[in-house]
Amino acid sequence: MLKYRYLATLFVFTLLFLAACGNTNTDQADATEKKAEPAELILATTTSTQDSGLLDVLLPIFEEENNVKVKTIAVGTGQALEMGVKGEADVLLAHAPKSEEELGHKR
């Protein structure tokens, strides 16, 4: 009986020792767990805007600051606006003010 008590006590102390040796850096673990998967955003834009290189500069900054992943679809102005009408894009970036204004009135 004494032998079992000794083994049980040794087992408990071993568990306590292993628990004490575990990772105690909860701040780093909490920060990692709190970082949510980025949301996805579809940007319909014109080929000329895509080809200008502007999005290559702006999107990484925007994505980092807003925890979002932007999927860019570069098409003609009419197609980009139509994607917005159909709900196939979350954001439109075009350069046809009159068409954009007309689109705003349709909503």
Backbone as numpy.savetxt, mean C-alpha at the origin, in Angstrom:
# Nx Ny Nz CAx CAy CAz Cx Cy Cz
8.70 -40.04 43.56 7.88 -38.85 43.56 8.74 -37.60 43.56
9.81 -37.62 44.32 10.73 -36.50 44.39 11.38 -36.26 43.03
11.63 -37.36 42.32 12.23 -37.26 41.00 11.31 -36.49 40.04
10.00 -36.75 40.06 9.05 -36.07 39.19 8.90 -34.59 39.55
8.92 -34.32 40.84 8.83 -32.93 41.29 10.06 -32.16 40.82
11.22 -32.77 40.92 12.47 -32.15 40.46 12.39 -31.89 38.96
11.93 -32.86 38.17 11.82 -32.69 36.72 10.80 -31.60 36.37
9.68 -31.55 37.09 8.66 -30.53 36.83 9.22 -29.14 37.12
9.94 -29.02 38.23 10.54 -27.73 38.59 11.58 -27.32 37.56
12.41 -28.26 37.13 13.41 -27.98 36.10 12.74 -27.55 34.80
11.65 -28.21 34.45 10.90 -27.87 33.23 10.36 -26.45 33.31
9.77 -26.06 34.43 9.22 -24.71 34.61 10.31 -23.67 34.51
11.45 -23.92 35.17 12.56 -22.95 35.12 13.14 -22.84 33.70
13.16 -23.95 32.99 13.64 -23.92 31.60 12.71 -23.07 30.74
11.40 -23.24 30.92 10.45 -22.42 30.16 10.59 -20.94 30.49
10.75 -20.64 31.78 10.94 -19.25 32.18 12.22 -18.67 31.58
13.29 -19.45 31.58 14.55 -19.01 31.02 14.40 -18.74 29.52
13.78 -19.65 28.81 13.58 -19.47 27.36 12.69 -18.26 27.06
11.68 -18.06 27.87 10.80 -16.90 27.67 11.56 -15.61 27.90
12.45 -15.60 28.89 13.24 -14.40 29.18 14.23 -14.11 28.07
14.66 -15.12 27.36 15.64 -14.94 26.27 14.97 -14.56 24.96
13.67 -14.51 24.93 12.95 -14.20 23.69 13.13 -12.76 23.27
12.59 -12.41 22.12 12.67 -11.06 21.57 11.82 -10.12 22.40
12.46 -9.16 23.02 11.74 -8.20 23.85 11.56 -6.86 23.15
11.97 -6.76 21.90 11.85 -5.51 21.16 10.45 -5.40 20.56
9.48 -5.06 21.38 8.09 -5.02 20.92 7.80 -3.80 20.07
8.58 -2.73 20.24 8.34 -1.54 19.42 8.55 -1.85 17.95
9.62 -2.57 17.64 9.90 -2.91 16.25 8.85 -3.89 15.73
8.46 -4.84 16.53 7.44 -5.80 16.11 6.11 -5.10 15.88
5.74 -4.18 16.79 4.48 -3.45 16.64 4.49 -2.60 15.38
5.61 -1.94 15.09 5.70 -1.10 13.90 5.55 -1.94 12.64
6.14 -3.12 12.65 6.05 -4.01 11.49 4.62 -4.49 11.30
3.96 -4.85 12.40 2.59 -5.36 12.31 1.61 -4.27 11.91
1.85 -3.03 12.31 0.92 -1.94 12.03 0.99 -1.49 10.58
2.07 -1.78 9.88 2.22 -1.37 8.49 1.30 -2.23 7.63
0.21 -1.64 7.20 -0.78 -2.37 6.42 -0.31 -2.51 4.97
-0.88 -3.47 4.31 -0.62 -3.62 2.89 -1.08 -2.36 2.18
-0.32 -1.91 1.18 -0.73 -0.70 0.48 -2.04 -0.89 -0.28
-2.84 0.15 -0.27 -4.06 0.14 -1.07 -3.67 0.29 -2.53
-4.54 -0.16 -3.42 -4.26 -0.04 -4.85 -5.12 1.07 -5.44
-4.51 1.83 -6.32 -5.16 2.96 -6.96 -4.89 2.88 -8.45
-5.93 3.01 -9.27 -5.74 2.97 -10.72 -5.78 4.39 -11.24
-4.70 4.77 -11.92 -4.57 6.09 -12.52 -4.65 5.95 -14.03
-5.68 6.53 -14.63 -5.78 6.58 -16.09 -5.23 7.93 -16.52
-4.23 7.89 -17.37 -3.60 9.12 -17.82 -3.29 9.02 -19.31
-2.81 10.10 -19.84 -2.48 10.12 -21.27 -1.07 9.60 -21.48
-0.83 9.12 -22.68 0.50 8.60 -23.00 1.55 9.70 -22.92
1.18 10.91 -23.28 2.17 11.99 -23.23 2.57 12.31 -21.79
1.64 12.22 -20.86 1.97 12.44 -19.45 2.90 11.33 -18.97
2.58 10.10 -19.33 3.43 8.96 -18.96 4.82 9.12 -19.56
4.88 9.48 -20.83 6.17 9.58 -21.53 7.01 10.76 -21.05
6.40 11.73 -20.40 7.14 12.91 -19.95 8.12 12.60 -18.82
7.90 11.50 -18.10 8.76 11.16 -16.97 8.29 11.75 -15.65
7.27 12.58 -15.69 6.76 13.22 -14.49 6.26 12.20 -13.47
5.54 11.21 -13.95 5.00 10.20 -13.03 6.10 9.36 -12.39
7.20 9.17 -13.11 8.33 8.41 -12.55 8.93 9.13 -11.34
8.79 10.44 -11.30 9.30 11.22 -10.18 8.26 11.33 -9.07
7.01 11.61 -9.43 5.99 11.89 -8.43 5.39 10.65 -7.76
5.17 9.60 -8.53 4.45 8.44 -7.97 5.18 7.75 -6.82
6.49 7.53 -6.90 7.14 6.88 -5.74 6.99 7.69 -4.45
7.04 8.99 -4.54 6.87 9.84 -3.36 5.44 9.72 -2.85
4.48 9.81 -3.75 3.06 9.70 -3.38 2.76 8.35 -2.75
3.29 7.29 -3.37 3.03 5.94 -2.86 3.60 5.76 -1.45
4.79 6.24 -1.23 5.43 6.11 0.09 4.67 6.89 1.15
4.31 8.12 0.85 3.65 8.98 1.83 2.22 8.54 2.14
1.58 7.84 1.20 0.17 7.49 1.37 -0.09 5.99 1.48
0.97 5.19 1.53 0.84 3.74 1.62 -0.15 3.21 0.58
0.14 3.58 -0.66 -0.72 3.18 -1.77 0.16 2.74 -2.94
-0.32 1.81 -3.72 0.37 1.37 -4.92 -0.45 1.83 -6.11
0.15 2.66 -6.96 -0.56 3.22 -8.10 -0.27 2.38 -9.34
-1.34 1.93 -9.98 -1.23 1.23 -11.26 -1.60 2.25 -12.33
-0.65 2.56 -13.18 -0.85 3.56 -14.22 -1.27 2.90 -15.52
-2.32 3.44 -16.12 -2.76 2.99 -17.44 -2.69 4.20 -18.36
-1.75 4.18 -19.30 -1.56 5.30 -20.21 -2.26 5.01 -21.54
-3.23 5.86 -21.85 -4.03 5.72 -23.08 -4.26 7.12 -23.65
-5.02 7.20 -24.70 -5.38 8.50 -25.25 -6.32 9.24 -24.30
-6.44 10.54 -24.49 -7.27 11.37 -23.61 -8.70 10.86 -23.54
-9.29 10.59 -24.70 -10.68 10.11 -24.74 -10.85 8.80 -23.99
-9.89 7.90 -24.16 -9.97 6.60 -23.48 -9.82 6.77 -21.96
-8.93 7.65 -21.56 -8.74 7.88 -20.12 -10.02 8.43 -19.50
-10.62 9.39 -20.16 -11.87 9.97 -19.64 -12.99 8.93 -19.63
-13.04 8.10 -20.64 -14.06 7.05 -20.71 -13.87 6.03 -19.58
-12.62 5.75 -19.25 -12.36 4.84 -18.13 -12.94 5.42 -16.84
-12.84 6.73 -16.70 -13.42 7.37 -15.52 -14.93 7.27 -15.50
-15.54 7.47 -16.65 -17.00 7.38 -16.75 -17.47 5.97 -16.39
-16.74 4.96 -16.85 -17.11 3.57 -16.60 -16.72 3.09 -15.20
-16.00 3.91 -14.46 -15.57 3.50 -13.13 -14.39 2.54 -13.16
-13.66 2.54 -14.25 -12.52 1.64 -14.39 -11.22 2.25 -13.87
-11.27 3.50 -13.45 -10.09 4.18 -12.91 -10.52 5.00 -11.70
-9.62 5.09 -10.73 -9.89 5.86 -9.52 -9.54 7.33 -9.70
-8.51 7.59 -10.52 -8.02 8.95 -10.74 -7.77 9.14 -12.23
-8.10 10.32 -12.74 -7.84 10.65 -14.13 -6.84 11.80 -14.18
-5.88 11.70 -15.08 -4.93 12.78 -15.28 -4.80 12.98 -16.78
-5.45 14.02 -17.26 -5.46 14.30 -18.69 -5.14 15.78 -18.88
-5.14 16.20 -20.12 -4.86 17.61 -20.40 -5.81 18.13 -21.48
-7.09 17.91 -21.23 -8.15 18.37 -22.12 -9.21 19.04 -21.26
-8.96 20.29 -20.80 -9.85 20.95 -19.84 -11.32 20.94 -20.23
-11.63 21.18 -21.50 -13.03 21.24 -21.92 -13.70 19.87 -21.74
-13.02 18.81 -22.17 -13.57 17.45 -22.02 -13.69 17.06 -20.56
-12.70 17.46 -19.76 -12.73 17.15 -18.33 -13.89 17.88 -17.66
-14.10 19.11 -18.07 -15.21 19.90 -17.50 -16.55 19.27 -17.86
-16.70 18.82 -19.11 -17.93 18.16 -19.54 -18.14 16.87 -18.75
-17.08 16.17 -18.50 -17.16 14.93 -17.72 -17.65 15.24 -16.31
-17.17 16.31 -15.73 -17.59 16.71 -14.39 -19.06 17.03 -14.31
-19.61 17.58 -15.39 -21.05 17.91 -15.41 -21.92 16.68 -15.59
-21.37 15.62 -16.16 -22.13 14.38 -16.35 -22.38 13.66 -15.04
-21.54 13.88 -14.08 -21.65 13.18 -12.80 -22.70 13.83 -12.03
